Amino acid sequence: NFAVDNDPCEPSATVFTLALGYYKVSTGIYGNRDSINPNFYGNIPINLVTLDSGIAIDIKPGDDQNNINLKSKGVVPVAVLTTDDLDAATVDPATAQFAGALPDHWSFEDVDNDGDDDLMFHFRTQDLYLDQDSTEATLKAQLMVQMTAQSTEQVSGGTEVSGTDEVQIVSSKKSKKK
């Protein structure tokens, strides 16, 4: 659904260049159905990519149980993993929500020991919108939009992506010894 000066772009094309010389208007639709209308004044390469809106996440990396005690006053770590399809550095941390909660903090680190930096979030357990019956939790965020001109700048407002992982809600009740 991309066009330049109302001329549709070839659907199979993923790269095209706006020729220097006069003002161009590009139109199209993001994956989240928001429309775009960037204006270009120069020789700018345009790269179109098709994104799967699913991302790989790992709740409590290194712990396959993903136990969450909702009465805990701690944090739940959640990693967005860099894969062949997604560089975690393109996820806008400021737009992230996990189980409805905003991140307490985040950092880049190689969580899965594959040599690529992943995006590690920490969410306050008491902020999560989960209950005793929850069996999975989802992280949602937007991708950064990379605009290239004289310099490279990333701005928010890109495609929304999400990933889901299983959780086990546990109680802090300790069993009494007889």
N, C-alpha and C positions, 0 to 999 in steps of 0.2 A: 504493500500500500504506500510506497514511497514515490514521490514525483518531484521533478525540478521544473519550475515555471509551468506547472500543470501538465508536463509531459511525463507519463508514467515511466518509472525505471523498470528495466527488465527484471522480472521476478527472480530469475536465477542468479542475477548479478549480486555480488556481495561487496564490490569495490567500484567506485566511480569517482571522477574528479570534476569539480566545477571549474570551468575554464575562466581564467583571468580576463577581465575586460568589461564586464558589466554586472550589475546587481542581480543576484539569483535568490529565489525563494524555494526552499525545500519543504515538502510537507510529508507527513507519514503518521503512522500509529505505533506507539510503543507496545510492548507485550502486555502491559497492564491496561491497554485500551485508551490511554491518554494520547491526545494528538500532539504533534510537534510542528512548529513553524519556524525553524531557525533561518536567519538571514545571513547570507555569505557575500563578502565583498572581495574575494580573492581566489587564488588557486588553492583550493582546500581539498585534500583527499577525504572521501567519505567511505567508511567501512560499515557495512550492514552485517549484522550477525543475528542468527536465530538462536534464542536462548530457551533452554528448558527451565522452567521456573522453579524446579526442584534443586535443593542444595543438600549436600551431605553434612549432617551435624552429628556430634557425639556428646551426649549428656554424661557428665562425670567421666571424662576420658580415662581409660584404664580400668573402669569398673563396669563389667557387663550387666550388673544387677540394676544400676541406675536407681538405687533406693533414695527416696526423698521423704524426710520427716517434716511434715508441714508445720510442726511446732518449733522447729529449729530456728535459732536466731542467726544462723550462718548464711552462707551463699551457696548457690548451685553453679558449678562450672559447666559451660556449654561451649563447645568448639565448632566453628564453621571450618570444615576441612577444605584445603586446596585440592582440587582434583584436575583431571585432564580437561574437564569442561568448565571449571570455574577457579579463578584466582581469588582466594579469600580476601585479598587486599582490595578487591573491587566492591566489596560489601561496605555500605555506609554505616559505621557503628552507631551513629547518632539516630538512625531510623530503626534500630533493632528492638524487637520485643520478643520475649520468651514467655509463653503461657500468660500473656497479657502484661508482663512486668518489663520495665525499662532496665537496662544494664546498670549495675553499680559501678563497674569499671571494665576495661578490656585491654588486651595487649596482643601483639603478634608473637607467636612462638611455634616451633615445630612440635605439635601435639602428638602426631602419629609416627614420628621418627622416619619420615620419608624424604627428608631434605628440603621440603617446602614449608614456608611459614603458613600457619593456620591462624585464624582469628579466634582468640579465646576470650569469652565473656564470663562475667560473674554476675549472677542475679540474686538479690536477697530472697531467701526462701519465703519469708512472710509476705512478699509482694506478689507471689505467684497465684494465678487464678486456677488452682487445682483443688480437687477434693479427694476424699477417701476412695472414690470410685474411678479416679483417673488412671488410665493405662498407657497414655502417651501424651507427649507435650510437643508443641510446635514453636519454632523460632521463625519470625518473619522479619524481613528487612528490605531495603531498596538497594539496588546497585548504584554505584557512582556513575555518572555520565562523564565520559572523557571528551573534552572539547579540545581540538588541536588547531592552533593557528600559529602565531609567532612563538607561543610557548604552550606547554601542556598544563592544563588545569582540570581538576576533577571537581564536579559540582554534584549535589544530591538531586534526586528527583527522577531516578531511572526506574527500570523494571523492578517490580516487587518480586521477591523470591522467598521461598519458605522451605523448611526441612523439618521432619518429624522423627522422633525417636521414642522408644518405649520407656516407661517409668514404672516403678513400683512404689506405691505410697506405703510407708511403714509407720508404726506407732512407736512412741518413745516409752510406752509402758513396759516396765521390767517385771518379769515373772518373779513371784515370791517363792523362795525355797522353803520347803516344809521340813 
